[in-house]
């Protein structure tokens, strides 16, 4: 996966643009799904769709009037989880918030350490028993 990041530094007087500007971002058409330009809303901690228009070629464009973090994201509509969280395409990113489903299923975190501990204890007890038995009769 290739991600391009661009950082623009503006003078202190350029906190907000005086007028809207056209933002055009490229997209990968080999990835299936609905693509759109999203910006990251820091207040609500989620990505918000901007309903971009597809230009000729592999680009999407929108007019924006503020500086923010923008990205072209793909939503796969076949996944029922995505349909529920339509405005948050990064919901499968694996964050802690997303793992708190309304289902009451426990996460799969079990290991076989306790089984090995039990087997080791049983073998130890058998070994002590054999040692005591041989010591008593010899």
C-alpha positions as CSV (number, residue, x, y, z in Angstrom):
1,X,0.0,0.0,0.0
2,X,1.4,3.4,-1.0
3,X,0.4,6.5,0.9
4,X,1.4,10.0,-0.1
5,X,1.5,12.7,2.5
6,X,1.8,16.4,1.8
7,X,2.4,19.0,4.4
8,X,1.9,22.7,3.7
9,X,3.2,25.3,6.1
10,X,1.5,28.7,5.9
11,X,2.4,32.1,7.5
12,X,0.6,33.0,10.7
13,X,-1.7,35.3,8.8
14,X,-2.9,32.4,6.6
15,X,-4.9,30.5,9.3
16,X,-8.1,30.5,7.1
17,X,-8.3,30.8,3.3
18,X,-9.9,34.0,2.1
19,X,-12.0,32.1,-0.4
20,X,-12.6,28.4,-1.4
21,X,-10.1,26.5,-3.3
22,X,-10.3,23.3,-5.5
23,X,-8.7,20.2,-3.9
24,X,-8.0,17.4,-6.4
25,X,-6.7,14.0,-5.1
26,X,-5.8,11.0,-7.1
27,X,-7.4,7.6,-6.5
28,X,-6.5,4.0,-7.1
29,X,-9.2,2.5,-9.4
30,X,-7.9,-1.0,-8.9
31,X,-9.5,-1.1,-5.4
32,X,-13.2,-2.0,-5.5
33,X,-15.7,0.1,-3.5
34,X,-17.1,3.6,-3.4
35,X,-14.4,6.2,-3.2
36,X,-14.8,9.7,-1.9
37,X,-12.7,12.5,-0.4
38,X,-13.0,12.7,3.4
39,X,-11.7,15.2,5.9
40,X,-10.9,14.4,9.5
41,X,-13.2,16.2,12.0
42,X,-11.0,16.5,15.1
43,X,-13.9,17.6,17.3
44,X,-15.9,14.4,16.7
45,X,-12.9,12.2,16.0
46,X,-14.2,10.8,12.7
47,X,-13.8,11.0,8.9
48,X,-16.6,13.0,7.2
49,X,-17.5,12.4,3.5
50,X,-17.3,15.4,1.2
51,X,-19.2,14.0,-1.8
52,X,-16.5,14.7,-4.3
53,X,-17.0,14.7,-8.1
54,X,-15.0,12.3,-10.2
55,X,-12.9,14.0,-12.8
56,X,-11.7,12.6,-16.1
57,X,-9.0,10.2,-15.2
58,X,-8.2,8.9,-11.7
59,X,-9.0,12.0,-9.6
60,X,-11.6,13.3,-7.3
61,X,-12.2,17.0,-6.7
62,X,-14.0,19.2,-4.1
63,X,-14.1,22.9,-3.3
64,X,-13.0,23.5,0.3
65,X,-12.9,26.6,2.5
66,X,-10.7,25.4,5.4
67,X,-7.4,23.6,5.9
68,X,-7.7,20.1,7.3
69,X,-6.6,16.5,6.8
70,X,-8.0,15.1,3.6
71,X,-7.9,11.6,2.2
72,X,-9.4,9.5,-0.5
73,X,-11.0,6.5,1.3
74,X,-12.9,3.5,-0.1
75,X,-16.0,2.1,1.5
76,X,-16.9,-1.5,0.8
77,X,-20.7,-1.7,0.8
78,X,-20.7,-5.5,1.0
79,X,-19.5,-5.3,4.6
80,X,-22.6,-4.8,6.9
81,X,-20.5,-3.1,9.5
82,X,-19.6,-0.4,7.0
83,X,-23.3,0.3,6.2
84,X,-23.9,1.0,9.8
85,X,-21.0,3.4,10.1
86,X,-21.3,5.1,6.7
87,X,-19.7,8.4,7.7
88,X,-16.7,6.6,9.3
89,X,-14.8,4.5,6.7
90,X,-11.9,3.9,9.1
91,X,-14.1,1.8,11.4
92,X,-12.2,-1.3,10.5
93,X,-8.9,0.2,11.5
94,X,-8.8,-1.9,14.7
95,X,-9.1,0.9,17.2
96,X,-10.2,0.2,20.8
97,X,-13.5,2.0,20.2
98,X,-14.5,-0.2,17.3
99,X,-13.9,-3.4,19.3
100,X,-16.6,-2.4,21.8
101,X,-19.5,-4.0,19.9
102,X,-23.0,-4.2,21.3
103,X,-22.6,-8.0,21.2
104,X,-21.7,-9.7,24.4
105,X,-19.1,-12.0,22.9
106,X,-15.8,-12.2,24.6
107,X,-12.6,-11.6,22.6
108,X,-10.6,-14.7,21.6
109,X,-7.6,-14.3,23.9
110,X,-7.3,-17.8,25.3
111,X,-4.0,-19.6,25.3
112,X,-3.0,-23.2,26.2
113,X,-0.7,-22.1,29.1
114,X,-3.0,-23.5,31.8
115,X,-3.3,-26.8,30.0
116,X,0.5,-27.1,29.9
117,X,0.7,-26.1,33.6
118,X,-1.9,-28.8,34.5
119,X,0.0,-31.5,32.4
120,X,3.3,-30.5,34.1
121,X,1.8,-30.7,37.6
122,X,0.3,-34.1,36.8
123,X,3.6,-35.4,35.5
124,X,5.4,-34.0,38.6
125,X,3.0,-35.7,40.9
126,X,3.4,-39.0,39.0
127,X,7.2,-38.7,39.3
128,X,7.0,-38.0,43.0
129,X,4.7,-41.0,43.5
130,X,7.0,-43.3,41.5
131,X,10.1,-42.0,43.5
132,X,8.3,-42.6,46.9
133,X,7.1,-46.0,45.8
134,X,10.6,-47.1,44.7
135,X,12.2,-45.7,47.8
136,X,9.8,-47.5,50.2
137,X,10.3,-50.9,48.6
138,X,14.0,-50.8,48.0
